[in-house]
């Protein structure tokens, strides 16, 4: 986008120098860059120049194993470059045949052998070396999967409440998640040309995303109350399903959520989404398109740290943004219909749907599906996929649902799940309500451990809960290696955000429903500080809480941290 394309009512100086990513996108020939010839460069295992960023629009991040980086530097070798791929799986549904294909690829063609379920309700491959990248995309395409627009300045994988019980309502919501995903995809054929040997064709426009795409990443969900497991307030655009007599009639539209921030920069902050109102079903795609188009045109293309939709709403005002969406779409939002979120965790074990089929939700710590000495999770999933007649559903909490199981197959599926550690009755409520991002060793942004640290941290918190005689209770606990928001720590009752090796900022005061942002309690501390602090706070919670009061609600009521009502003014106050 050139400076002249800024809207005249922009709050941002039209003469200011644009972020370099805007140059990169402008010169990319609609996301092609020089990725294709770069694949044949034998001098590096990574991607050169702009291609390092451009591959993100194709669903990949270049990474290296930071554990072995010092040794390779010592040997005068470049880092062991590889890519992480994130698949596009709207609503997180994957068939057994697709599962078997990705299982085989993970075994044969990745450095780590794992399948990782993510908070974006999809799977990731980690550790794919350059010679295997093109084959990876072709394998995925052969089973009906792609990774188009799962990263970069575009609308990413669309989440949908899994809801295996109300099967008809879920199916309707899931179909809308797919439609929204398809509607907002880039129109460029760069993905097919580069990875699938598609016929070369000239791209002349991107009618929704624009010639330089969006100012920053954009995230969308479809959610079915009362379950908020997709964490709507972590996302730019959310469609809250409103049903009448079990039939979907429309959506309340929530805009402007987001959790990423930058340490030390008070101009950045996590923010809840604003409720714009209700729309009937027939306006869904039009509203989705024009929330995106307003953010496309009004978003900050000068400072990427302030380029997300949440900052656009705060810069222009939520009412002005909403009015512009209505003007472009030719649709007026109606008054919001009543709804309530009561929880956001997954329901583990067997539940029966209204169609008589059974659904088994299994807990996958950190979403990492791999064979361990004491639990062969990956083998178990493969053996179930070989006989399963339904589908799998990946949840936004990194767990897996074996869905659509006929009653006569329940015993066989459960026996396999128990044999391979996919069902473990010893898991506490605390463990099932804790989450972490990947962090070290593969994420280049990580400042501290998260996935590898979480099991130890949970054990320590479990000790504290047991000490205070509430071992059966839990605290929504999330740990992330940096402040970019992947593990959604900024919607936790206790959120640890990496600041440096072994050091975290500790935030308190989110709630169990996922509708409140927590606030800083301790800054840049190690477990020698925050564990004793949690010990004291848990003791106070147990002795002074109201009946059924969650930890996050308690620390707000007692004034241990102030409630964040308006993030722009309250979060750093």
C-alpha positions in Angstrom: 0.0 0.0 0.0 1.4 3.4 -0.9 1.1 6.4 1.3 -1.6 7.8 -1.0 -3.8 4.8 -0.3 -4.3 5.8 3.4 -7.9 6.9 4.1 -8.2 10.6 4.5 -9.5 10.3 8.1 -6.5 8.2 9.1 -5.1 8.9 12.6 -1.7 8.1 11.3 0.6 10.5 9.4 0.3 9.7 5.7 3.8 11.1 5.1 5.4 8.8 7.7 7.8 6.1 6.6 5.9 2.8 6.3 7.1 -0.3 8.1 9.5 -2.4 6.0 7.0 -5.2 5.8 4.9 -2.9 3.6 7.8 -2.7 1.1 8.3 -6.4 1.3 4.7 -7.1 0.5 4.6 -4.5 -2.3 7.6 -6.1 -4.0 6.6 -9.7 -3.4 4.5 -10.1 -6.6 1.6 -11.2 -4.5 3.5 -13.3 -2.1 5.7 -15.1 -4.7 9.0 -13.3 -4.0 11.9 -15.5 -5.0 10.9 -18.4 -2.8 10.9 -20.9 -5.7 14.5 -20.4 -6.8 15.5 -20.1 -3.2 14.4 -23.7 -2.6 17.3 -24.8 -4.9 20.0 -22.7 -3.1 22.5 -25.3 -1.8 24.5 -22.8 0.2 22.0 -22.4 3.1 19.4 -24.5 4.8 17.3 -21.3 5.3 15.6 -18.7 3.1 17.3 -15.5 1.9 16.2 -11.9 2.2 12.5 -11.2 2.1 11.7 -14.9 1.6 12.4 -15.4 5.3 9.2 -13.4 5.9 7.2 -14.3 2.8 7.1 -18.0 3.6 4.9 -17.1 6.6 2.1 -16.3 4.2 2.4 -19.9 3.1 2.0 -21.2 6.6 5.7 -21.6 7.7 8.2 -20.0 10.0 11.9 -20.5 9.6 13.4 -21.7 12.9 16.5 -23.5 14.2 17.2 -25.6 17.2 18.5 -23.1 19.8 19.8 -25.8 22.1 22.5 -26.7 19.5 23.0 -23.2 18.1 26.1 -22.4 20.3 27.8 -25.7 19.3 27.2 -25.1 15.6 28.5 -21.6 15.9 31.6 -23.0 17.5 32.0 -25.3 14.6 31.6 -22.4 12.2 28.3 -23.8 10.9 25.2 -21.9 10.3 22.2 -22.6 12.6 20.4 -25.8 11.7 17.6 -24.0 9.8 14.3 -25.8 9.4 10.7 -24.7 9.1 7.6 -25.1 11.3 4.4 -25.5 9.3 1.0 -24.7 10.6 -1.9 -26.3 8.7 -5.2 -24.6 7.8 -7.9 -26.6 9.5 -11.0 -24.5 10.0 -12.8 -25.7 13.2 -10.0 -28.2 13.8 -11.7 -31.2 12.2 -9.4 -33.8 10.6 -10.3 -37.2 9.2 -8.6 -40.5 10.2 -7.1 -40.8 6.7 -5.6 -37.3 7.0 -4.3 -38.1 10.4 -2.5 -41.2 9.2 -0.8 -39.2 6.4 0.5 -36.5 8.8 1.6 -39.2 11.3 3.7 -40.9 8.6 5.2 -37.6 7.5 6.1 -36.6 11.1 7.8 -39.9 11.5 9.8 -39.9 8.3 10.5 -36.3 7.4 10.7 -34.1 10.6 13.5 -33.7 13.0 11.4 -34.3 16.1 8.9 -36.9 14.9 6.0 -35.1 16.7 2.6 -33.8 15.8 1.8 -30.7 17.8 -1.7 -29.5 18.5 -1.9 -25.8 18.8 -4.0 -23.1 20.5 -5.1 -22.2 16.9 -7.0 -25.5 16.7 -4.8 -27.1 14.2 -1.5 -29.1 14.0 2.0 -28.1 13.4 5.0 -29.9 12.0 8.3 -28.9 13.7 11.8 -29.4 12.2 11.2 -29.8 8.5 14.4 -29.4 6.5 14.6 -27.5 3.3 14.8 -30.5 1.0 11.5 -31.9 2.5 9.4 -28.7 2.4 7.9 -29.0 -1.1 7.1 -32.7 -0.6 5.4 -31.8 2.7 3.0 -29.4 0.9 2.3 -31.9 -1.8 1.6 -34.6 0.7 -0.8 -32.3 2.5 -2.5 -31.4 -0.7 -3.0 -35.0 -1.6 -5.2 -35.5 1.4 -7.0 -32.2 1.2 -5.0 -30.1 3.6 -3.1 -26.8 2.9 -1.3 -24.2 5.0 -2.4 -21.1 3.0 -2.6 -18.0 5.2 -2.0 -19.6 8.6 0.7 -17.0 9.3 1.6 -13.5 8.0 -0.6 -10.4 7.6 -3.8 -12.2 6.7 -6.8 -13.8 8.3 -5.5 -17.0 9.9 -7.0 -20.4 10.7 -10.6 -19.9 11.8 -11.5 -21.5 15.1 -14.8 -23.0 16.0 -16.2 -24.4 19.3 -15.8 -28.2 19.1 -19.1 -28.9 20.9 -19.5 -32.6 20.3 -22.9 -32.8 22.1 -25.2 -30.5 20.2 -24.1 -32.0 16.9 -26.5 -30.3 14.6 -25.8 -26.8 15.9 -22.1 -27.5 15.8 -22.3 -28.7 12.2 -23.9 -25.4 11.2 -21.4 -23.3 13.1 -18.5 -25.4 11.7 -19.8 -24.9 8.1 -19.7 -21.1 8.7 -16.2 -21.3 10.0 -15.2 -23.0 6.8 -17.1 -20.5 4.7 -15.4 -17.6 6.5 -12.0 -19.1 6.1 -12.5 -19.6 2.3 -14.0 -16.2 1.8 -11.1 -14.4 3.4 -8.2 -16.4 1.8 -5.7 -14.6 -0.4 -6.7 -14.8 -4.1 -3.1 -15.1 -5.3 -2.1 -18.5 -6.7 1.4 -18.2 -5.4 0.9 -21.2 -3.0 -0.2 -23.6 -5.8 2.5 -22.3 -8.2 5.4 -22.7 -5.7 4.5 -25.8 -3.8 2.2 -27.8 -6.0 3.8 -27.1 -9.4 0.6 -25.2 -10.4 0.3 -23.3 -13.7 1.8 -19.8 -13.5 -0.8 -17.1 -13.6 -0.7 -13.3 -13.2 -2.3 -11.9 -10.1 -3.7 -8.4 -10.6 -5.7 -7.8 -7.4 -6.6 -9.0 -3.9 -10.2 -7.8 -3.7 -10.6 -8.3 0.1 -7.1 -8.3 1.6 -5.7 -5.6 -0.7 -2.5 -5.5 -2.7 -0.3 -5.3 0.4 -2.6 -7.5 2.5 -3.4 -6.5 6.1 -1.3 -4.3 8.4 -0.8 -7.3 10.8 -2.1 -10.8 11.5 -5.8 -11.2 11.9 -7.6 -13.9 13.9 -11.2 -15.1 13.6 -13.5 -17.5 15.6 -16.9 -18.9 15.6 -18.0 -19.7 19.1 -21.0 -21.5 20.6 -21.9 -20.4 24.1 -21.7 -21.3 26.9 -18.3 -22.7 26.0 -15.5 -20.1 25.3 -12.7 -22.6 24.7 -11.6 -20.5 21.7 -11.0 -17.5 24.0 -12.9 -14.9 21.9 -11.1 -12.0 23.5 -7.8 -13.2 22.0 -9.1 -12.6 18.5 -9.8 -9.7 16.1 -13.2 -11.0 14.9 -15.6 -13.4 16.6 -19.0 -14.7 15.6 -20.9 -15.7 18.7 -23.6 -18.2 17.7 -27.2 -17.4 18.6 -29.6 -20.3 18.4 -33.3 -20.6 18.6 -34.8 -24.0 19.4 -31.4 -25.6 18.5 -31.1 -23.9 15.1 -28.5 -21.3 14.4 -30.2 -18.0 13.5 -27.3 -15.5 13.5 -24.3 -14.2 15.4 -23.3 -11.5 17.8 -20.2 -10.0 16.3 -17.2 -9.2 18.6 -14.3 -7.1 17.2 -10.9 -6.0 18.5 -9.6 -8.6 20.9 -5.9 -9.4 21.0 -3.3 -10.4 23.6 0.2 -9.6 22.2 2.2 -6.8 23.7 5.8 -5.7 24.0 7.8 -5.7 27.3 8.4 -2.1 28.4 6.2 -0.5 25.8 3.2 1.1 27.4 1.6 1.8 24.0 1.0 -2.0 23.7 -1.4 -4.0 25.7 -3.8 -7.0 25.6 -7.4 -6.0 24.9 -10.9 -7.5 25.1 -13.1 -7.5 22.0 -16.1 -5.1 21.7 -19.6 -6.4 21.0 -20.8 -4.7 17.8 -24.3 -6.3 17.8 -26.3 -9.1 16.2 -26.5 -10.0 12.5 -28.7 -12.7 10.8 -26.9 -15.5 9.1 -27.2 -14.1 5.6 -24.9 -11.2 6.4 -22.1 -13.2 7.9 -19.7 -13.2 5.0 -20.4 -9.6 4.2 -19.7 -8.5 7.8 -16.5 -10.6 7.9 -15.3 -9.1 4.7 -15.8 -5.5 5.8 -14.4 -5.8 9.3 -11.3 -7.0 7.5 -11.5 -4.2 4.8 -11.8 -1.5 7.5 -8.8 -2.9 9.3 -7.0 -3.2 6.0 -7.5 0.5 5.3 -7.5 2.1 8.7 -4.8 -0.1 10.4 -1.4 1.4 11.3 1.1 0.5 8.6 3.8 2.7 10.1 4.3 1.0 13.5 3.7 -2.8 13.5 3.6 -2.9 17.2 0.3 -0.8 17.0 -1.1 -2.4 13.8 -3.5 -4.9 15.2 -7.3 -4.3 15.0 -7.4 -3.6 18.8 -5.3 -0.5 18.3 -7.3 0.6 15.3 -10.5 0.5 17.4 -8.8 2.5 20.2 -7.3 5.0 17.7 -10.5 5.8 15.8 -13.1 4.7 18.4 -15.1 1.6 18.4 -18.3 3.4 17.3 -16.5 4.9 14.3 -15.1 1.5 13.2 -18.5 -0.1 13.6 -20.2 2.6 11.6 -17.7 2.2 8.8 -18.3 -1.5 8.7 -22.1 -0.9 8.5 -21.6 1.7 5.7 -19.4 -0.6 3.6 -21.5 -3.8 4.2 -24.8 -2.0 3.8 -25.9 -3.8 6.9 -27.0 -2.4 10.3 -26.1 -4.3 13.4 -29.1 -5.1 15.6 -29.0 -5.1 19.4 -26.9 -8.0 20.7 -28.8 -11.1 21.7 -28.3 -12.4 25.2 -25.6 -15.1 25.7 -23.3 -16.2 28.5 -20.0 -17.9 28.7 -19.7 -20.2 31.7 -16.5 -22.1 31.0 -13.8 -22.6 28.5 -12.2 -26.0 29.4 -12.6 -29.2 27.4 -14.9 -31.9 28.7 -12.7 -34.9 29.1 -13.9 -38.5 28.8 -16.9 -39.8 27.0 -20.0 -37.7 26.2 -22.9 -38.7 24.1 -24.2 -36.4 21.3 -27.8 -35.8 20.4 -27.3 -38.1 17.4 -26.4 -41.0 19.6 -22.8 -41.0 18.6 -20.1 -40.9 21.3 -17.1 -38.5 21.6 -14.0 -39.1 23.7 -11.9 -36.1 24.6 -8.3 -37.0 25.6 -5.8 -34.7 27.4 -2.6 -34.0 25.5 -0.2 -32.1 27.6 1.0 -29.0 25.7 -0.5 -30.6 22.6 2.7 -32.6 21.9 1.8 -35.9 20.3 4.9 -38.1 20.5 5.8 -41.5 21.9 7.3 -41.2 25.4 8.8 -44.1 27.4 5.7 -44.1 29.7 3.0 -43.2 27.2 3.0 -43.9 23.5 0.6 -41.1 22.5 1.5 -41.0 18.8 1.2 -44.8 18.3 -2.1 -44.7 20.2 -3.5 -42.0 17.9 -2.3 -43.9 14.8 -3.9 -47.2 16.0 -7.2 -45.4 16.7 -7.1 -43.7 13.3 -6.7 -47.1 11.6 -10.1 -48.2 12.9 -12.0 -45.0 13.7 -15.2 -44.4 11.7 -15.8 -40.8 12.7 -13.3 -37.9 12.8 -10.9 -36.2 15.1 -11.4 -32.7 16.5 -8.4 -30.6 17.6 -9.4 -28.2 20.4 -8.2 -24.7 21.0 -6.8 -26.0 24.4 -4.4 -28.4 22.6 -6.4 -31.5 23.2 -8.0 -34.1 20.9 -11.5 -35.3 20.5 -12.1 -38.7 19.0 -15.6 -37.9 17.6 -18.5 -39.8 16.1 -17.8 -43.2 17.7 -20.7 -45.7 17.4 -21.7 -47.3 20.7 -20.4 -50.7 19.6 -16.9 -49.3 19.1 -16.5 -47.4 22.4 -14.9 -50.3 24.3 -12.2 -50.9 21.6 -11.4 -47.1 21.3 -11.1 -46.7 25.1 -8.9 -49.8 25.4 -6.5 -48.4 22.8 -6.6 -45.0 24.5 -5.8 -46.4 27.9 -3.1 -48.7 26.6 -1.2 -45.9 25.0 -1.6 -43.3 27.8 -4.2 -41.1 26.0 -6.5 -41.7 29.0 -4.7 -41.2 32.3 -7.0 -41.0 35.4 -4.2 -39.5 37.5 -4.4 -36.1 35.6 -5.5 -33.5 38.1 -7.9 -30.6 37.3 -4.9 -28.3 37.6 -3.0 -30.2 34.9 -6.0 -30.2 32.6 -6.5 -26.4 33.0 -2.9 -25.4 32.4 -1.3 -24.5 29.0 2.0 -23.3 27.5 3.3 -22.1 24.1 6.1 -24.0 22.4 8.9 -21.5 23.3 12.4 -23.0 23.5 14.2 -24.6 21.7 12.5 -23.9 18.4 10.7 -20.5 18.7 13.1 -17.7 17.8 11.1 -15.2 20.0 11.2 -17.1 23.2 12.9 -15.4 26.1 12.2 -18.2 28.7 11.0 -21.8 28.8 7.3 -22.6 28.5 6.3 -26.0 27.1 9.3 -27.7 28.7 8.8 -25.9 32.0 5.1 -26.3 32.4 5.0 -30.0 33.7 7.4 -29.0 36.6 5.4 -25.8 37.4 2.2 -27.8 37.5 3.6 -30.3 39.9 4.7 -27.4 42.2 1.3 -25.7 42.0 -0.4 -29.1 42.7 1.7 -29.3 45.9 0.4 -25.9 46.9 -3.2 -26.8 46.3 -2.8 -30.0 48.2 -1.1 -28.1 51.1 -4.2 -25.9 51.4 -6.6 -28.8 51.0 -8.0 -27.8 47.6 -6.2 -30.5 45.5 -9.5 -31.1 43.5 -9.8 -27.4 42.6 -7.7 -25.6 40.0 -6.4 -22.2 38.7 -6.4 -21.3 35.0 -2.6 -21.3 34.6 -0.7 -20.4 31.4 3.0 -20.0 30.7 4.5 -18.3 27.6 8.0 -17.7 26.6 7.5 -14.2 25.3 4.7 -11.5 25.3 3.4 -12.3 21.8 0.3 -14.1 23.1 0.4 -17.6 21.6 -0.4 -19.4 24.8 -3.1 -16.9 25.8 -1.6 -16.1 29.2 -3.3 -12.7 29.1 -6.6 -14.4 29.7 -5.4 -16.6 32.6 -6.1 -16.4 36.3 -2.3 -16.8 36.7 -0.2 -15.9 33.6 3.6 -16.2 33.4 5.2 -14.3 30.6 8.8 -14.9 29.8 11.2 -12.1 30.4 14.6 -13.9 30.4 16.1 -17.3 31.3 14.1 -18.5 34.3 12.5 -15.1 34.8 8.8 -14.2 34.2 6.4 -11.4 34.7 3.4 -12.7 36.7 -0.1 -11.5 35.9 -3.1 -12.2 38.1 -6.8 -11.6 37.8 -8.3 -13.2 34.7 -11.4 -15.3 35.2 -12.5 -18.8 34.4 -14.9 -17.7 31.7 -12.1 -15.9 29.8 -13.7 -12.5 29.8 -11.2 -10.5 31.8 -7.6 -9.4 31.2 -5.2 -10.0 34.1 -2.8 -7.4 35.6 0.9 -7.3 36.4 1.6 -8.5 40.0 5.3 -9.4 39.9 7.9 -8.3 37.4 11.0 -10.2 36.2 11.1 -12.8 38.9 12.1 -16.5 39.2 10.2 -19.3 41.0 12.0 -18.5 44.2 9.8 -15.4 44.3 6.6 -16.3 42.5 6.0 -19.7 44.1 6.1 -18.4 47.7 3.8 -15.6 46.6 1.4 -18.1 45.0 1.5 -20.2 48.2 0.5 -17.2 50.3 -2.3 -16.1 47.8 -3.7 -19.6 47.5 -3.9 -19.9 51.3 -5.7 -16.5 51.4 -8.1 -17.6 48.6 -9.0 -20.9 50.4 -9.7 -19.2 53.8 -11.4 -16.0 52.5 -13.2 -16.9 49.2 -16.9 -16.8 48.6 -18.6 -20.1 47.8 -17.4 -21.3 44.4 -15.3 -18.2 43.8 -12.4 -18.7 41.4 -8.9 -17.6 42.1 -9.0 -14.8 39.6 -12.2 -13.4 40.9 -10.9 -13.5 44.4 -7.7 -11.5 43.8 -9.8 -8.8 42.0 -12.4 -8.7 44.8 -9.8 -8.4 47.5 -7.9 -5.7 45.6 -4.7 -7.8 45.3 -4.6 -6.5 41.7 -6.9 -3.9 40.2 -9.4 -5.0 37.6 -8.5 -4.2 34.0 -11.7 -2.6 32.6 -10.3 -0.5 29.8 -7.0 -1.9 28.7 -5.7 1.3 27.1 -5.9 3.1 30.4 -5.9 0.4 33.0 -3.5 -2.3 32.0 -0.3 -0.3 32.7 -1.7 1.9 35.4 
